[in-house]
Amino acid sequence: MAARFALWLAVLPLTGLAACTTLAPIPGTPEYAAAQVSRGYDCGLRVDRAGVLAKLPREERPRFLAASSGFAVRAYKAPRSCDAGERMRVQQELSTLVRR
């Protein structure tokens, strides 16, 4: 019993570190598309969310919608601004997503 408790105490800080490090979505995934759509809204861009969704394969659409709703919740707490460079990059990425 004491060994389990000691192991638990050793693992606990590691799980805290894992929670602090988040990975950005991988380009080409529905989660990445959702992140770009969310960032487009944050940057004040005109976003064709339905167009992005329509270009995704049918089996990936639920993942996009789930990620999109998660980003929407976090967006309320995020700063809603971006500089000109980021705005241009997000705009280009969004146009690529609609064309793919």
Beta strands, then each sheet from edge to edge (+ up, - down):
end
